[in-house]
């Protein structure tokens, strides 16, 4: 059952990376909107 454990951790890591990239993308979009609003 070692392979199953490895697969489980791999899926977990992939999910974390995906979540992080989504959060970074959203934060980037928000900052872009804020800077676009500040700039005349």
N, CA, C and O atoms as a GROMACS GRO file, in nm:
protein
  160
    1UNK      N    1   0.083  -0.121   0.000
    1UNK     CA    2   0.000   0.000   0.000
    1UNK      C    3   0.086   0.126   0.000
    1UNK      O    4   0.038   0.235   0.029
    2UNK      N    5   0.214   0.111  -0.032
    2UNK     CA    6   0.302   0.227  -0.032
    2UNK      C    7   0.270   0.320  -0.149
    2UNK      O    8   0.275   0.443  -0.137
    3UNK      N    9   0.236   0.259  -0.263
    3UNK     CA   10   0.205   0.338  -0.382
    3UNK      C   11   0.081   0.425  -0.358
    3UNK      O   12   0.076   0.541  -0.399
    4UNK      N   13  -0.019   0.366  -0.291
    4UNK     CA   14  -0.142   0.440  -0.263
    4UNK      C   15  -0.112   0.564  -0.178
    4UNK      O   16  -0.167   0.671  -0.201
    5UNK      N   17  -0.026   0.546  -0.078
    5UNK     CA   18   0.009   0.657   0.010
    5UNK      C   19   0.082   0.766  -0.068
    5UNK      O   20   0.059   0.885  -0.046
    6UNK      N   21   0.170   0.725  -0.159
    6UNK     CA   22   0.244   0.820  -0.242
    6UNK      C   23   0.149   0.898  -0.332
    6UNK      O   24   0.161   1.020  -0.347
    7UNK      N   25   0.054   0.826  -0.391
    7UNK     CA   26  -0.044   0.889  -0.480
    7UNK      C   27  -0.129   0.989  -0.402
    7UNK      O   28  -0.160   1.097  -0.452
    8UNK      N   29  -0.166   0.952  -0.281
    8UNK     CA   30  -0.249   1.038  -0.198
    8UNK      C   31  -0.176   1.170  -0.167
    8UNK      O   32  -0.235   1.277  -0.178
    9UNK      N   33  -0.050   1.160  -0.129
    9UNK     CA   34   0.027   1.280  -0.098
    9UNK      C   35   0.050   1.364  -0.223
    9UNK      O   36   0.053   1.487  -0.217
   10UNK      N   37   0.067   1.296  -0.338
   10UNK     CA   38   0.086   1.368  -0.465
   10UNK      C   39  -0.038   1.449  -0.499
   10UNK      O   40  -0.028   1.565  -0.539
   11UNK      N   41  -0.156   1.388  -0.484
   11UNK     CA   42  -0.282   1.456  -0.511
   11UNK      C   43  -0.300   1.574  -0.416
   11UNK      O   44  -0.346   1.681  -0.456
   12UNK      N   45  -0.263   1.555  -0.290
   12UNK     CA   46  -0.274   1.660  -0.189
   12UNK      C   47  -0.184   1.779  -0.224
   12UNK      O   48  -0.226   1.894  -0.215
   13UNK      N   49  -0.060   1.749  -0.265
   13UNK     CA   50   0.035   1.855  -0.304
   13UNK      C   51  -0.016   1.928  -0.427
   13UNK      O   52  -0.009   2.051  -0.434
   14UNK      N   53  -0.068   1.853  -0.524
   14UNK     CA   54  -0.120   1.915  -0.646
   14UNK      C   55  -0.235   2.009  -0.612
   14UNK      O   56  -0.245   2.119  -0.668
   15UNK      N   57  -0.323   1.966  -0.521
   15UNK     CA   58  -0.436   2.048  -0.479
   15UNK      C   59  -0.387   2.176  -0.412
   15UNK      O   60  -0.441   2.284  -0.438
   16UNK      N   61  -0.285   2.166  -0.327
   16UNK     CA   62  -0.231   2.283  -0.259
   16UNK      C   63  -0.171   2.381  -0.358
   16UNK      O   64  -0.193   2.502  -0.348
   17UNK      N   65  -0.096   2.329  -0.456
   17UNK     CA   66  -0.034   2.415  -0.558
   17UNK      C   67  -0.143   2.485  -0.640
   17UNK      O   68  -0.132   2.604  -0.670
   18UNK      N   69  -0.246   2.411  -0.675
   18UNK     CA   70  -0.357   2.467  -0.753
   18UNK      C   71  -0.425   2.578  -0.673
   18UNK      O   72  -0.453   2.685  -0.727
   19UNK      N   73  -0.450   2.553  -0.547
   19UNK     CA   74  -0.515   2.651  -0.460
   19UNK      C   75  -0.428   2.776  -0.447
   19UNK      O   76  -0.478   2.888  -0.453
   20UNK      N   77  -0.297   2.756  -0.431
   20UNK     CA   78  -0.205   2.869  -0.417
   20UNK      C   79  -0.203   2.953  -0.544
   20UNK      O   80  -0.204   3.076  -0.537
   21UNK      N   81  -0.200   2.888  -0.661
   21UNK     CA   82  -0.196   2.962  -0.787
   21UNK      C   83  -0.326   3.040  -0.809
   21UNK      O   84  -0.324   3.151  -0.862
   22UNK      N   85  -0.439   2.981  -0.768
   22UNK     CA   86  -0.567   3.051  -0.780
   22UNK      C   87  -0.567   3.175  -0.689
   22UNK      O   88  -0.611   3.282  -0.730
   23UNK      N   89  -0.519   3.158  -0.567
   23UNK     CA   90  -0.514   3.271  -0.473
   23UNK      C   91  -0.422   3.380  -0.524
   23UNK      O   92  -0.454   3.498  -0.514
   24UNK      N   93  -0.305   3.341  -0.578
   24UNK     CA   94  -0.210   3.438  -0.633
   24UNK      C   95  -0.273   3.512  -0.751
   24UNK      O   96  -0.257   3.633  -0.766
   25UNK      N   97  -0.344   3.437  -0.836
   25UNK     CA   98  -0.410   3.498  -0.952
   25UNK      C   99  -0.515   3.599  -0.909
   25UNK      O  100  -0.524   3.708  -0.965
   26UNK      N  101  -0.595   3.562  -0.809
   26UNK     CA  102  -0.699   3.653  -0.760
   26UNK      C  103  -0.637   3.777  -0.697
   26UNK      O  104  -0.682   3.889  -0.721
   27UNK      N  105  -0.533   3.757  -0.616
   27UNK     CA  106  -0.466   3.869  -0.552
   27UNK      C  107  -0.406   3.962  -0.656
   27UNK      O  108  -0.414   4.085  -0.644
   28UNK      N  109  -0.345   3.903  -0.759
   28UNK     CA  110  -0.286   3.983  -0.868
   28UNK      C  111  -0.393   4.064  -0.939
   28UNK      O  112  -0.371   4.181  -0.971
   29UNK      N  113  -0.508   4.003  -0.965
   29UNK     CA  114  -0.617   4.073  -1.033
   29UNK      C  115  -0.669   4.189  -0.947
   29UNK      O  116  -0.697   4.297  -0.998
   30UNK      N  117  -0.680   4.164  -0.816
   30UNK     CA  118  -0.728   4.269  -0.725
   30UNK      C  119  -0.629   4.385  -0.720
   30UNK      O  120  -0.670   4.501  -0.728
   31UNK      N  121  -0.500   4.355  -0.708
   31UNK     CA  122  -0.399   4.460  -0.705
   31UNK      C  123  -0.398   4.538  -0.836
   31UNK      O  124  -0.382   4.659  -0.837
   32UNK      N  125  -0.415   4.465  -0.948
   32UNK     CA  126  -0.418   4.529  -1.080
   32UNK      C  127  -0.535   4.627  -1.088
   32UNK      O  128  -0.521   4.738  -1.138
   33UNK      N  129  -0.651   4.584  -1.037
   33UNK     CA  130  -0.769   4.670  -1.039
   33UNK      C  131  -0.748   4.792  -0.950
   33UNK      O  132  -0.788   4.903  -0.986
   34UNK      N  133  -0.686   4.773  -0.835
   34UNK     CA  134  -0.660   4.884  -0.742
   34UNK      C  135  -0.564   4.984  -0.806
   34UNK      O  136  -0.588   5.104  -0.802
   35UNK      N  137  -0.455   4.934  -0.866
   35UNK     CA  138  -0.358   5.023  -0.929
   35UNK      C  139  -0.419   5.093  -1.049
   35UNK      O  140  -0.389   5.210  -1.074
   36UNK      N  141  -0.504   5.023  -1.124
   36UNK     CA  142  -0.570   5.084  -1.239
   36UNK      C  143  -0.665   5.195  -1.192
   36UNK      O  144  -0.682   5.296  -1.259
   37UNK      N  145  -0.727   5.174  -1.076
   37UNK     CA  146  -0.817   5.275  -1.020
   37UNK      C  147  -0.740   5.395  -0.967
   37UNK      O  148  -0.789   5.508  -0.974
   38UNK      N  149  -0.620   5.373  -0.912
   38UNK     CA  150  -0.540   5.482  -0.857
   38UNK      C  151  -0.477   5.565  -0.968
   38UNK      O  152  -0.469   5.688  -0.957
   39UNK      N  153  -0.434   5.500  -1.074
   39UNK     CA  154  -0.369   5.572  -1.184
   39UNK      C  155  -0.474   5.648  -1.266
   39UNK      O  156  -0.578   5.593  -1.300
   40UNK      N  157  -0.446   5.773  -1.297
   40UNK     CA  158  -0.541   5.854  -1.375
   40UNK      C  159  -0.544   5.813  -1.522
   40UNK      O  160  -0.619   5.871  -1.600
   0.00000   0.00000   0.00000
